[in-house]
């Protein structure tokens, strides 16, 4: 039976009256159904890549390029520690890619397995024999031997160890052991053991500490960073200090992990620290290891510090075992080394969130309920609620980041009714700056006698700050916007009319009325145009999203493209040219 809304309401009132209740005093125990998320994806803005605990590798590079020594870098990130020395003990590294497989090794030089000699070029296969700790040892012609008939049994041993002809830290690959892994072979310093872990075969690289660190450093920090910057401490380029800081951090980390796996001290992946054997070894990183040989960081009680590190802190470390600190080096951006993860953006499909948390039904909202208090937006997400039509789930920031593949747990939702805009600034020709919304007032030129009026303002997402540009080419920086240079004191062929900040944070461009473009910071000038009458007077400049080019518009409607900026035509080409001056160009992406 169909009942109209009015008659249904009268029926409810009648029932309530029978029980002496008023509809106005009625409490309903049902919550309204949450509205579905209004977009197909959730826009997030975030900082950093990784846990943010301890040292940030990009931050360490940034500080190194500011002239810091590796000792200063370590002191900054690992507060409460001091430097100490250790010897060169053997480290047991589990080669996780070969877990569960028989262990096959070869070498171009003679080697031995459990005392059994093998000639250079031969291979040894250690296969679990079924009894605790027992392995059958086979001899083959090479790593490429793939059939059972290619191997002949030469002995049985307990957790056998393959030993190379030399343990020298600078031995070439022809003297090292090669772990045979079906096309993914790798060379390792030290020895290689087949180990029985309750019936599962483990592959263990037994390697001297310094040789191990020699393999870790270039796998964790790009060796070329050591070539960046002018001459610094020790007569090496400034970037070399980051490699030395990495060496001490890697050495300390493994020394704090001894015995952690029982059968091994540490693994060879990013779950511990990257160690691909000698694959990435480099003369620069070898030198960084040698210069810091034996150096580790220790806590106040004398124990070796567990020196965790990650790629990018985003500008503030996470705290934990070490005090949370500002990481001003993280926004480093120089030619060939620009941290693109200092600030990142991502679109997460609503469907992906619903798949990760199916109990919520249809997504309605993401609410951050707790942050750690350090940095933008209140810091890293500690707790959050994922709300939906069928219910909600509480997760940590770490869990949400892992479930959705985010770079870190430091993020904020920007797909809001405001489009992600939290405020804005206005600037006057006198240099006054007015802040609205959440935009902070970082300073102004109000009350200052200026040599020329302010004609442009620039800002970019990587920084909390802005620039003001004068008609004479002066540039004034506020907040954490760096002063990258200006044209103050220069005789210009025409006044400055516009400014554009490089979206990737490398610097900015100034555009003159005559179409000249001037680049500052680590941006480059891709060209400009010369004057050709009043209709070719430049009025505006807009950067491409990747910062590799720009567009310059002129009052007559022409748009000139430079660098990687495409050319799609302009208003000057219209059958009916603009009757009023063109005053701006904005890039769409």
C-alpha positions in Angstrom: 0.0 0.0 0.0 1.3 3.4 -1.0 1.1 6.1 1.7 1.5 9.8 0.9 4.0 11.8 3.0 1.3 13.9 4.7 -0.8 10.9 5.7 2.3 9.1 6.9 3.2 12.1 9.2 -0.4 12.1 10.6 -0.1 8.4 11.3 3.2 8.9 13.2 1.6 11.7 15.2 -1.4 9.5 16.1 0.9 6.6 17.3 2.9 9.0 19.4 -0.2 10.5 21.0 -1.4 7.0 22.0 1.8 6.6 24.1 1.5 10.2 25.4 4.5 11.3 23.5 5.1 14.5 21.5 6.8 14.3 18.1 8.8 17.3 19.2 10.4 15.3 22.0 11.2 12.3 20.0 14.8 11.2 19.7 15.6 9.1 16.6 18.6 6.8 16.9 19.4 6.8 13.2 22.1 9.1 11.8 21.4 10.7 8.4 23.0 9.0 5.5 26.3 10.8 4.6 26.4 12.4 1.2 28.7 10.7 -1.3 32.0 12.3 -2.0 31.3 14.9 -4.7 34.2 14.1 -7.0 35.6 11.0 -8.6 39.0 11.5 -7.0 40.4 13.0 -3.8 43.2 15.6 -4.3 46.0 15.5 -1.8 49.0 17.7 -1.3 51.9 16.3 0.7 55.5 16.7 1.8 58.4 14.3 1.6 59.0 10.6 0.7 59.5 8.0 3.4 59.2 7.8 7.1 60.8 11.2 7.8 62.6 9.6 10.8 66.2 10.6 11.3 68.2 12.0 8.4 66.6 13.2 5.2 68.9 12.4 2.3 67.8 15.4 0.2 68.0 17.5 3.3 71.5 16.3 3.9 72.4 17.3 0.4 70.8 20.7 0.8 72.8 21.4 4.0 76.0 20.1 2.4 75.5 22.6 -0.5 75.1 25.3 2.2 78.6 24.5 3.4 77.8 22.1 6.3 80.3 19.4 7.1 79.0 15.8 7.4 79.5 16.0 11.2 77.2 19.0 11.3 74.6 17.2 9.2 74.7 14.2 11.5 74.5 16.3 14.7 71.4 18.1 13.2 69.4 15.1 12.3 70.5 12.7 15.1 70.2 14.9 18.2 71.5 13.4 21.4 74.2 11.2 19.8 78.0 11.5 19.6 80.6 10.0 17.4 82.4 6.8 18.3 84.6 4.2 16.6 84.1 0.5 15.8 86.3 -2.1 14.2 85.6 -4.0 10.9 83.6 -7.0 12.0 81.9 -9.4 9.6 78.2 -8.6 8.9 75.7 -11.3 8.0 73.3 -10.0 5.2 70.4 -12.1 4.0 69.9 -11.9 0.3 66.2 -11.9 0.3 65.6 -12.3 -3.5 67.1 -15.9 -3.2 65.0 -16.9 -0.1 63.9 -20.5 -0.4 66.2 -21.3 -3.3 69.3 -23.5 -3.5 72.5 -21.4 -3.4 74.6 -21.4 -6.5 77.9 -19.4 -6.8 80.7 -19.0 -9.2 83.9 -17.0 -9.6 86.4 -16.2 -12.3 89.1 -17.0 -9.7 89.5 -20.2 -7.7 87.3 -20.5 -4.7 86.2 -23.1 -2.1 83.0 -24.4 -0.6 83.2 -26.1 2.8 86.9 -26.8 2.1 86.2 -28.3 -1.4 88.2 -26.5 -4.1 86.7 -25.1 -7.3 88.6 -23.8 -10.3 88.0 -20.4 -11.7 84.9 -20.4 -14.0 83.3 -23.4 -12.2 80.2 -23.1 -10.2 79.1 -24.6 -6.9 75.5 -25.5 -6.0 74.4 -26.0 -2.3 71.1 -27.8 -2.1 69.2 -28.6 1.2 69.6 -32.3 1.9 66.5 -32.7 4.1 68.3 -33.1 7.4 68.7 -30.1 9.7 71.6 -27.9 8.5 72.7 -30.4 5.9 73.4 -29.4 2.3 74.6 -31.4 -0.7 77.4 -29.6 -2.6 77.4 -30.0 -6.4 80.0 -28.9 -9.0 79.0 -27.4 -12.3 80.7 -25.9 -15.3 79.2 -22.4 -14.8 76.3 -20.4 -13.5 74.5 -21.2 -16.7 74.3 -24.9 -15.9 70.5 -25.5 -15.7 69.9 -29.2 -15.9 70.4 -31.8 -13.1 72.9 -33.7 -15.4 75.0 -30.5 -15.5 75.9 -30.9 -11.8 77.9 -33.6 -10.0 77.8 -34.1 -6.3 81.2 -33.5 -4.6 80.3 -33.6 -0.9 77.9 -32.8 2.0 78.4 -30.1 4.5 76.6 -28.3 7.4 75.5 -24.8 6.4 78.3 -24.6 3.9 80.2 -21.4 3.2 81.7 -20.4 -0.2 85.0 -18.5 0.2 86.6 -16.4 -2.6 90.3 -16.2 -3.3 90.6 -12.8 -1.6 88.7 -10.7 1.0 90.4 -7.4 -0.2 88.1 -4.4 0.0 89.2 -3.2 -3.5 89.3 -6.6 -5.3 87.8 -6.6 -8.8 84.8 -8.6 -9.8 87.1 -11.3 -11.3 88.1 -12.2 -7.8 84.7 -12.0 -6.2 81.9 -14.5 -5.7 79.0 -14.3 -8.2 75.6 -15.3 -6.9 73.8 -17.2 -9.6 70.1 -16.1 -9.8 68.9 -17.1 -13.2 70.0 -14.0 -15.1 70.0 -11.6 -12.2 73.5 -12.5 -11.1 75.3 -10.2 -8.7 78.8 -10.0 -7.3 79.5 -9.8 -3.6 82.5 -9.1 -1.5 83.1 -11.6 1.4 81.7 -15.1 1.5 78.3 -16.6 0.7 76.6 -19.2 2.9 73.7 -21.5 2.4 71.9 -21.6 5.7 69.0 -23.9 6.9 66.4 -21.8 8.7 63.9 -24.5 9.9 63.8 -26.2 6.5 63.9 -23.0 4.5 67.2 -22.1 2.7 68.6 -18.7 3.3 71.4 -17.1 1.3 73.8 -15.2 3.6 76.5 -12.8 2.5 79.2 -12.8 5.2 81.0 -9.5 4.5 83.4 -7.1 6.4 81.6 -4.1 7.7 83.5 -1.6 5.6 82.9 -3.6 2.4 79.2 -3.8 3.3 79.0 0.0 3.7 80.9 0.4 0.4 77.9 -1.3 -1.3 75.2 0.5 0.6 76.2 4.1 0.2 75.9 4.4 -3.6 72.6 2.4 -3.5 71.1 4.8 -1.0 72.6 8.2 -2.2 73.4 9.0 -5.8 77.2 9.1 -6.1 77.1 12.1 -8.4 75.9 14.2 -5.5 79.5 14.2 -4.4 80.4 16.3 -7.5 77.9 19.1 -6.7 78.8 22.5 -5.4 82.1 24.4 -5.1 85.0 23.1 -3.1 84.1 22.4 0.5 85.5 20.6 3.5 88.4 18.2 2.8 88.9 19.9 -0.6 86.0 17.9 -2.1 82.9 19.5 -3.7 80.4 20.4 -1.0 78.0 17.6 -2.0 80.6 15.0 -0.9 79.6 15.7 2.7 76.2 14.1 2.1 78.0 10.9 1.0 80.1 10.9 4.1 77.0 11.5 6.3 75.3 8.6 4.5 78.3 6.4 5.2 78.2 7.0 8.9 74.4 6.6 9.0 74.6 3.3 7.1 77.4 2.0 9.3 75.6 2.9 12.5 72.3 1.4 11.3 73.8 -2.0 10.6 75.8 -2.0 13.8 72.6 -1.3 15.8 71.0 -4.3 14.0 73.5 -7.1 14.9 71.7 -10.4 15.3 68.3 -9.0 14.5 67.3 -11.9 12.2 68.8 -14.6 14.3 70.5 -16.2 11.3 71.5 -12.8 9.9 72.1 -9.2 11.1 70.3 -7.3 8.4 68.4 -7.7 5.0 69.5 -6.3 1.7 66.3 -4.3 0.8 64.8 -0.9 1.7 63.1 -2.6 4.6 66.6 -2.5 6.1 68.9 -0.6 3.8 69.6 -1.2 0.1 72.6 -3.5 -0.5 73.1 -4.8 -4.1 76.6 -6.1 -3.5 79.2 -4.3 -5.6 76.7 -3.3 -8.3 76.7 0.5 -7.6 80.2 0.9 -6.1 81.8 4.1 -7.2 85.2 5.8 -6.5 83.5 8.8 -4.8 81.4 6.7 -2.5 84.4 4.4 -1.8 86.3 7.5 -0.7 83.4 8.7 1.5 83.5 5.2 3.2 87.2 5.3 3.6 87.3 8.8 5.0 84.8 7.9 7.7 86.1 4.3 8.3 84.8 2.9 11.6 82.8 6.0 12.6 79.4 5.4 14.1 76.9 7.4 16.2 76.2 6.3 19.7 73.5 7.1 22.2 74.1 8.5 25.7 74.2 4.9 27.1 77.0 4.0 24.7 74.8 1.8 22.4 75.1 2.3 18.7 72.2 4.6 17.5 69.6 3.1 15.1 70.2 5.8 12.5 67.1 5.5 10.3 66.9 7.8 7.3 64.6 8.4 4.4 64.7 10.1 1.0 62.9 13.3 1.8 61.5 14.6 5.2 59.4 17.3 3.4 61.0 20.0 5.5 60.5 18.6 9.1 61.7 15.3 10.5 59.1 13.1 12.2 60.8 12.8 15.6 60.8 9.5 17.5 64.2 8.2 18.6 65.7 11.6 17.7 64.1 15.1 18.3 62.0 16.4 15.4 63.9 19.2 13.7 63.3 21.6 10.8 64.9 20.3 7.6 65.7 23.5 5.7 67.9 21.6 3.2 65.0 19.4 2.0 63.8 22.0 -0.6 67.2 21.9 -2.4 66.9 22.5 -6.1 70.0 22.9 -8.1 70.8 21.9 -11.7 70.7 18.0 -11.9 69.5 17.7 -8.3 66.0 19.1 -7.5 63.9 17.4 -4.8 60.6 17.0 -6.6 59.1 15.4 -3.4 59.5 18.3 -1.1 55.9 19.1 -2.1 53.8 16.7 -4.1 50.3 16.4 -5.4 48.3 13.3 -6.2 44.8 12.4 -7.3 43.5 9.3 -5.5 40.5 7.7 -7.1 37.5 7.4 -4.8 37.2 3.9 -6.0 40.7 3.1 -4.7 39.8 4.3 -1.2 36.5 2.3 -1.2 38.4 -0.8 -2.3 41.0 -0.3 0.4 38.3 0.1 3.1 35.2 -1.8 1.7 33.3 -1.7 5.0 32.7 2.1 4.6 30.5 1.6 1.5 30.5 4.8 -0.5 33.1 7.3 0.5 31.7 10.6 1.9 34.7 12.3 3.6 38.3 12.0 4.9 38.8 13.6 8.3 42.2 14.1 9.9 41.8 13.9 13.7 45.4 14.0 14.9 48.7 15.4 13.7 52.2 15.4 15.2 52.4 19.2 15.3 55.5 19.8 13.2 55.3 21.8 10.0 52.6 22.7 7.5 49.0 21.8 8.2 49.9 20.8 11.7 52.4 18.2 10.6 52.2 14.5 9.8 48.9 12.6 10.0 48.8 10.4 13.1 45.1 9.5 13.1 42.3 9.9 10.6 38.7 8.8 9.9 37.6 7.5 6.5 33.8 8.0 6.4 31.3 6.4 4.2 27.6 5.5 3.7 27.9 2.2 5.6 30.2 3.3 8.4 33.7 4.6 9.1 37.2 3.3 9.9 39.9 4.9 11.9 43.4 4.5 10.5 46.8 5.9 11.2 48.5 8.2 8.7 51.1 5.5 8.0 48.4 3.0 7.3 46.5 5.3 4.9 49.7 6.2 3.1 50.7 2.5 2.7 47.2 1.4 1.7 46.9 4.1 -1.0 50.5 4.3 -2.1 51.3 7.8 -0.9 54.9 9.0 -0.6 54.5 9.8 3.1 52.1 10.3 6.0 52.4 14.1 5.7 49.5 15.3 3.6 46.4 17.3 3.5 43.2 17.1 1.4 42.9 19.9 -1.1 39.8 18.8 -3.0 37.6 21.1 -0.9 34.9 23.5 -1.8 37.6 26.2 -2.0 39.5 24.2 -4.6 42.3 23.8 -2.2 42.9 27.6 -1.9 43.4 28.5 1.7 44.0 32.2 1.3 45.7 34.7 -0.9 47.7 38.0 -1.0 47.1 41.3 -2.7 50.0 43.7 -3.4 49.8 47.4 -4.2 52.1 49.5 -6.4 53.5 51.1 -3.2 54.6 47.6 -1.9 51.9 47.1 0.6 50.8 43.4 1.0 47.4 42.4 2.2 46.8 38.8 3.4 43.4 37.0 3.4 42.2 33.6 4.6 45.0 31.5 6.0 47.7 33.2 4.0 50.3 34.5 6.4 51.6 38.1 6.3 55.3 37.6 5.6 56.1 41.3 5.4 55.8 44.2 2.9 57.4 47.4 1.7 54.7 49.6 3.2 56.2 53.0 4.2 59.3 52.3 2.2 60.5 54.9 -0.4 60.8 52.8 -3.5 63.0 53.6 -6.6 60.1 52.5 -8.8 56.6 51.2 -8.3 55.8 47.5 -7.7 54.4 46.0 -10.9 54.3 42.2 -10.1 54.0 39.6 -7.4 55.1 36.0 -7.5 54.7 32.9 -5.3 54.9 29.1 -5.7 53.6 26.2 -3.7 56.9 24.9 -2.4 57.4 27.9 -0.2 55.5 30.0 2.4 56.4 33.4 1.0 56.4 35.7 -2.0 58.3 38.1 -4.2 57.5 41.6 -5.2 59.0 43.0 -8.4 59.6 46.7 -9.2 59.4 48.3 -12.6 63.2 48.9 -12.4 63.8 45.2 -12.0 64.2 45.2 -8.2 63.0 42.0 -6.5 62.1 41.9 -2.8 61.7 38.5 -1.1 59.5 37.8 1.9 58.9 34.7 4.1 61.0 31.7 2.9 61.0 32.8 -0.7 64.8 33.1 -1.5 66.3 36.1 -3.1 67.6 34.7 -6.4 68.8 38.0 -7.9 67.4 41.1 -9.5 68.0 43.8 -12.1 68.4 46.6 -9.5 71.0 49.1 -10.7 70.8 47.8 -14.2 70.0 50.2 -17.1 67.0 48.5 -18.7 65.9 49.0 -22.3 62.3 48.9 -21.0 60.5 48.7 -17.7 59.6 45.3 -16.1 55.9 44.6 -16.4 55.5 41.0 -15.2 56.9 38.2 -13.1 56.5 34.4 -13.1 57.7 31.9 -10.5 59.1 28.6 -11.6 56.5 26.0 -10.3 59.2 23.6 -9.4 60.8 26.1 -7.1 64.0 26.8 -9.0 63.6 30.6 -9.3 61.7 33.2 -11.3 61.5 35.2 -14.5 61.0 38.9 -15.0 59.5 40.1 -18.3 60.2 43.6 -19.8 57.8 45.6 -21.8 60.0 45.1 -24.8 59.6 41.3 -24.6 62.9 40.6 -22.9 62.9 37.8 -20.3 65.4 37.7 -17.5 66.0 34.4 -15.5 67.0 34.2 -11.9 67.9 31.3 -9.6 68.3 28.0 -11.4 65.8 28.9 -14.1 67.2 29.6 -17.6 66.1 32.1 -20.2 64.7 30.4 -23.2 64.5 33.7 -25.2 62.3 36.7 -25.6 61.0 38.9 -28.4 62.1 42.4 -29.5 59.7 45.3 -29.9 57.8 45.7 -33.1 55.4 48.6 -32.5 53.0 49.4 -29.7 50.9 46.2 -30.3 54.0 44.1 -29.5 54.5 45.6 -26.0 54.7 42.7 -23.5 52.2 42.6 -20.7 52.3 39.2 -19.1 54.4 36.0 -18.6 53.3 32.5 -17.5 55.5 29.5 -16.8 54.8 26.0 -18.0 54.0 23.5 -15.1 57.4 21.8 -15.3 59.3 25.1 -15.3 61.0 24.3 -18.6 59.5 27.1 -20.6 57.1 30.1 -20.6 54.6 32.1 -22.6 54.8 35.9 -23.1 51.7 37.8 -24.2 51.7 41.2 -25.8 49.1 43.9 -25.7 48.2 43.4 -29.4 47.2 39.8 -28.7 50.3 37.9 -29.8 51.6 35.1 -27.6 55.2 33.9 -28.0 56.3 30.4 -26.8 59.7 29.7 -25.4 61.4 26.5 -24.1 58.9 23.6 -24.0 55.8 25.9 -24.1 53.6 24.9 -27.0 52.1 27.3 -29.5 48.4 27.0 -30.1 47.8 30.4 -31.8 46.8 33.7 -30.3 44.3 36.5 -30.3 46.3 38.5 -32.9 45.6 35.8 -35.5 41.8 36.1 -35.1 39.9 37.4 -38.1 38.8 40.2 -35.7 41.8 41.2 -33.6 41.2 42.4 -30.0 39.9 45.9 -29.8 41.3 46.3 -26.3 44.9 45.6 -25.1 45.6 42.0 -24.0 46.8 42.2 -20.3 47.4 38.6 -19.3 48.2 35.1 -20.3 47.6 32.1 -18.0 48.8 28.5 -18.8 46.2 25.7 -18.7 47.2 22.2 -17.8 
